[in-house]
């Protein structure tokens, strides 16, 4: 066999392991239907407006997409009162994270973030051999003081997920403003607002787009509230000089033609967005009430999911397994570095109600095995 020269950091990589997938659970547990509350997807699916747009666009799939995503970028600029030159689109937030790490760091510099946050930053940083520094969570949220203490002369990027995935905690406006003033301007601060629509429902939420700072890039995705997870569409908004650099490293034809047109339709569908927010509030209230009743510890949620905490890894694994057996997929938070955590997304009211009954049944059935 030919001995290829593979970098050591590539050999050390572990492939991404997604949350419990519906089809895999159906086959493994022999159940006919699975409600996926594992991946923070929109339980309403995709809006009819988007579906109709995709059907029309599919007639033109022989045409390359616009490399600048002009129609989509102009709509985003209008929506947030930004210049088009401040915006770049990509294959979801993960793609943009990879481009940011590639553009603003090199093999001898560092990326700084927290433990227990979105795993995409770990994966993208390690994939290209960058040095990753992480500080522990504090009260299940970002410890901004610890991040500042950990800044090194070679730190080039600080990544923050707000609201944080998977804990659902939130950084408040006054905290962020204090923090960003302490960060040297030669360090790019990435504020990942994948769950911003949900976070904005809570008082004190940080709207990253309300700031025009020389080192701040804000990420948004259309996977969650807009129901486009399968198409992979996201965008970054920041200073023109930083966005110009990202255009140099991004793939020339991302997002795809269908993704661009679908994103425009989704951003214009305000009724779908309003219904998504309404349904999520119902689901979050159901989950909170269930876990209060069962006296299960949880982190107060500011997104479309809640993280509960059980007493041990074994308890978590059995709780997840039994929930799967009843057709409810939920996410063990161990891949995020949180050993006792389970992340549970909201579904439709009917799905969430069923899931809450399952959680109550499963918990009461197995809890005595794990009493401290």
N, C-alpha and C positions, 0 to 999 in steps of 0.2 A: 504494500500500500504506500502511495506517495506521502511523504512527510511534509505537509504544508506548514508554513510558518504562521501559526495562529497566535496573536497576542495573548499573553497570560490573562489579561483582564477579560477577554472574550471567553476564554476557556472556563473562567470562574463564574460566568453568568448562569443564572437559572431562568428558564423560559417563564414568561408571565403565566400565572395560573388564575383564570377568571373566577368569578363567583359561581355558585352552583348553577349549572345550565339545565334548562327545562328537560331537554331530550335525554340527557344523561341520567337525570333523576327518575324520569319515567321508566327507563330501561332497568336501572338498578333497583328501584323500589317497587316496580310493577304496579304503578299507579296510572290511571288514565288521564289525569289532569294535574298540572303543577302550576301554582301561582308563584311567580318569581318575585320575591321581596328581597332579593339579594344584590341587585345591581343598580339601584337608584334610578330605574327607568321610569318613564312617564306611563302611569297605568292606563291613561286614555289612548295610548298608542300614538298615532300620527293623525293630524287633522285632515279632514276631507279636502280642504283647500290645497294642502301639500300633495295629497294623493292625485288630485286632478292635474296639478302642475307637472308632476312627474310623468303622468300619462302623456301629456302634450309634449314635454321635452324629449321623451323617449323616441320621438320621430326623428330626432336630429343627433343621434348618438355617433354619427360618423364625423362630427365636427369637434375640433379641439376646444376645450374651455378657454375662457378669457384668463390669461395668466395673472392679470391684476384684479380679477373678480370685481370689475368696475361697478356693475349694478349693485352688487351686495355691499361693497365698501361704501358707495355713496349713500345707500340706505342707512347703514350703521352710523355714518358720519352725521346724517340728518337727525337720526334718533337720539344721539348723545351729544349733539352740538360740538362735533370735532371736525378737523380737516381730514379729507380722504388720505392725505399723506401721513396721517398719524395711525393708520389702520392697515393691518395685514391679516389675511385669512389663511387657514391651513386645514389639514385633515384632523380636526378636533384639537382640544387643548394639549393632548399628549404630543402631537406633532410639533406644536408651537413650543412646548417645553424643550423638546429635543433641539429645535433650531436655536432657542435662546442659549442653552448650554453650549452648543457648538459654536455659536457666534461670539459669546462674551467670556469664554474661559478657554484655557488650554491645558495641556497635560501637567503643567507645573503649578496650576492655580486651583482654588477650592470653591466648592458650592456648599452653602450653609443652609440648613433647614432644621426641622424638628423630627424627633422620633414620633411614631404614631400619627403620620399624616399620609397624604395621597402617595401611594407607592410609585406612581409614574415618575416622580422626581428622582427616586432612588434608581429606578430602572434606566432612565435616560442618561443619568450622570455616569453610572457604572458602564453602560454600553460603549461609551467613548473614552473610558479610562480616566475620567476626572476624579479628583479627590473629593469625597463627600464627608462633610462634618455635620453631626446631628446632636441636638441638645434634647434632654428629656422633656416630656410634657409636664406642665404644672396645672394641677386640678383639671386634667383632661383637655387642656387647651395650650396654645402656644405660650411659652415663657419668653416674652420679649426681652426682658433684662438678661436672661441667659444667652439669647442670641447675640445681643450686643457684646457681652463679655467674650463670646467665642469668635468674634471677628478677628481675623488674622491679616497680616500685611498682604497675603496672597489670596484673600477672599475676593471673589469677583461677582458672585451672585448670591442673593438671599431669596429663598422661596417660601411663601406663606400661602396656605390654603384657608380661605375665609368665606363662609363657615368651613370649619375643618372637616375633612373626610378622613377617617370614619367616625370621629367622636361626636360631630354635630355641634361642637362648641363654637363660640364667636369672639372675635376681637372687636372691642368697642372703638368708636371714633376717637375719643380722647386718648386711648391707649396707643392707637396707630399713629396719631399725630405726634405724640411724644416720641415714639420709636423712630419714625422716619426722619425726624430732626437730628437724631444721634448718628444716623448711618452716613458714612462718608459718601460723597457724591460720585465717586468712581466705582461704587458697587451698585450693580443693577438689582433693584428690588422687584421681584415678581409676585404680584398679588393675584392669586388664582381664585376667581369669583364664579366658579362653576355653579354654585348654589345661591347666587346673588339675589335672584327673584324671591326666593324663600327667606333669605336673611333679611332682606329689606322690609319684611313684615314686622320686624322686631325693632323696638326703640334703641337708638344708639348704634345701629349698624353702620359700618364704614362703607361708603360708596367711593371706591377707588377712582372712578371716573370724574369725581368732583375736584380732583387735584391735577394740576399741571406741574409736575416735578421732573427735573432733568434725568432722574434715574429710576423712574417708576413705570413698569409695564403691567397693565391689567389684562388678564385673560378671561374670556367668556366662552361658553360652549352652547351649542343648540341641542345637545344630547338630552338634557334633563327636561326643563320646562317646555321646550319646543318639540320634543318627541322625535328627534332626528339622530338617535344614538347609532342606528345602523348605517347612516350616511357619513358620519364623521365630519362635522363642520364646527370650527371654532375660529375665534379671532383675537388678535392682540391689539391693544390701543396704548400708545405711548408717545414719547418725544419723536419728532420726525427723523432725527439723526439715528436713533436706535432702530426705528422701524425700517429705515433705509438699509441698515445692516442685515436685518432679518430677511428682506427681499433677496439679498445676495446668497443666502444659504438655503432658503426654502426650495422645495421642488417647483419647477416652473409652472406646472399645470395642476397645482392643488389649490383649492378643492376641485373635484370633478365638475363637469357641466351640470349633471343632475343635482349634485350637492349645492352648487351655487344657486340654481333656480329654486330648489326646494327651500333653501334658507331664506330667500327673499319672501317667498309665500308664507313661511312660518312666522317671520318677524312681523308680517302685516296682519296676521290672524290674531287679533286681540281677544276675540271671544274665546278661542281655544286656550289662550294663556290665562284668562280670568277663570275659566272653569278648572284648569289645572291647579291654580292656587286654592280655589274653593275645596276641591276634592282632597288636596293635600292636608288642609286644615282639619277636615273631618277625620282623615286617617291618623294624623298625629294625635289628635284628642283621644281617639279610640285606644291607641297604643299606650299613651300616658296613663289613661284610666285603668287599663288592664294591668300594667306593671305596678301601679300604686296599689291596686287591689291585692296583687300577689306578693307585694312587698319585695319586689325585685329592684335592685339598684339600677338607675339609668342616668344618663347625662341629658340634661334638658335640651331638646333638639331645636335647632334653628335652620333646618334644611328639610329634605323630604325623606328623612330616615331618623331612626333613633338607635343609640347604642346602649345595650344593657350589659351589666357586669354580673357574672356568676362567680362562685367561690373558687373554681379550679378549672384547669384546662380540660380535665376529664368530664366535668359537668357540662362545659361548653360543647364538647364534641358529641356527647350523648343527646343534649338538647337539640342541636342542629340535626343530628341523624334522625331522631324521632319526628321532628318537624317535617323533614324530607319525606318520611314514610307516610305522613298524612297529606302530602302534596303541597307543602309550603317550603319554598327555597329561601334560606336566609344565609348570612355571610359570617363565617368565623373570622374574627379580626386578627388572628395570629399572623397572617402575611403582612399586616401593617405594623407588627411589633407589639400588639396588644393581646396578651395571652388569655385574659379572662373575658374578652369582649365579643359580643355578637351585634352585627349591624343589621337592622331590619328596616326595609323601605316601606313606604306607604303603597297601598294598592287602591283599587276602586273601593268604595264603601263596603260592597259585598265581599270582596276579597279580604279586606282588612278585618272585617267582622269575623269571617271564617277563620282567618289566621289567629285572631285573638282567642277564639274558642280552642284552637289547637294548642296554643301556647299555655293556656290555663290547664288543659288536660295533661299535656306533656310534663309541665312543671310539677303539678301535684302528684303525678305518677312516679317521678324519679327523684324528687327533692330530698327525701329522707336518706337516700344513699350518700348525700354530700353534705349533711349537716356537720358543722364545725364542732 
